[in-house]
Amino acid sequence: MTPSAGEITLGVEEEFHIVDARTRHLVSKAGLLLDMLPKDRFTKELQRSTLEANSAPCARLEDLGRDLGRMRATVIATAAEVGLGIVAAGSVPLADLEQMKISPDARYERMLDDYQVLTREQLICGTQVHAQITDPDLAIAVAHRVGPYLPPLLALSTSSPYWLGADTGYASYRTLVWQRWPTAGPMAKFASAAAYRRMIEELIRSGVISDPGMIYYDIRPSAHVPTVELRICDSCPRVEDILLIAGLFRALVLRALAEVRRDPDGEVQLEPVRAATWQAARSGLEGELVDPVEGTPAPAAQVITRLVASLRPELEECADWAFVSALAADALPRGSSAARQRRAFARRGELADVVDLLLTETRPGGWGNGGHCSPAASG
C-alpha cells in the first residue's frame, strides 16, 4: 500500500565536529563527550573528532525542529563543560590530519586497513534525513526517482568551503571527499528490493565493501530502519535549513510515490545527476545550478524557487506549504553557509573567525528551548 502524506514521518541524523574552544582546531574528543551524553540519542562516528545525534521520528516539521534544537543544546552545553565546542558544518577549516584518530571499533579499523588515506581524510560531517516508507520495493523505486532533484538540496546545505586550512574554491568540498568511496553517487534503478539486496551481496562477496552500511549512495533505503535516507547534504549550521531540506525531501518522496504508481518502469539517467551534483557542490547558492526539469543552467535561487513552487501540492498535502515556503524565502537571500564563512574570513584573514561563526550558528536559538523560531525571526 502506498503511504499517505500523514504516514511519512521524518527523522534526522546530524553529525557534529568537535573543536577545542580555545584553539578552534578539530580535536579527537568524541569518547569524552559520549560518556557524558544520553546513549539513546548520541553515538560515535568513524572519526573521534565527530559524533552523531539522532532525532525522534516526527510528523510535523516544527516538532522536528524542536527536537533537533534540544539535542544541539544538550551537546553544546556538555561540550562547554570540558572546554570544547560543537560545529555543524560539512568541514571545519582548522584541522591537522596527523592528529586525527579513528574511533575504536573493529568495523572502523577494518575500513582504515582497507581504504587507507580515504578513511583518514573523512574529516567531514553530513545531515541525513529519513522519510518513512515501510514497503521495501517502494523505497527502492523512490530512491532512484528522486535523484535528479537532490542537487538543489545539496546547494541549500553547502557548508564546507575550507579543507585543512585552505579555501578549496568549492561550496561543498565534503561532496568531493565523499564521492571517492566506491559506492557513492546517485542510485541506479533496481527492479525490486530483492534485486537491490543481491547487488549488495555481490559487492560484499567481491571484498570491495564489508557490510550493507557501506552503500553510500546520495539517497538509499536505510540499512537499519524502514525509511528512504537522504545522504547528499552537508551538515547545516542552522536548524532552519535542515527543516527546509527535510520538508522539500518529504514532498519529493510523496511526488515520486505518485510517479511510481503511474509509471513503474520509469528510469533516471545517472550521468546528468552526477554532473548536477558537481555543479551544486562547486557553486552552492551563489552560482548557477542545473535545473532538474530543463537540464539547463540557471541562478540557484531561481532553480530552488521553481522547485518549491512545483512541490506546492505535495507540501500542502503534508501541511508544510506555509512553513517551507517561508523557510525558502528566508534562506535564499541569506545565501549559503560557505559564502558566510568566506565573508567571515575576509574581514581579518583569520580562519579562527570562520570557526567562531560556525560555533555561533550551530547554537539552536529558539529551537533549543522548546519554543518556535519563525523564519522571519531567525536571521
Summary of the structure (lengths in Angstrom):
residues: 379
radius of gyration: 19.4
end to end distance: 41.6
largest distance: 57.6
contacts: 1364
relative contact order: 0.16
helix: 50%
strand: 16%
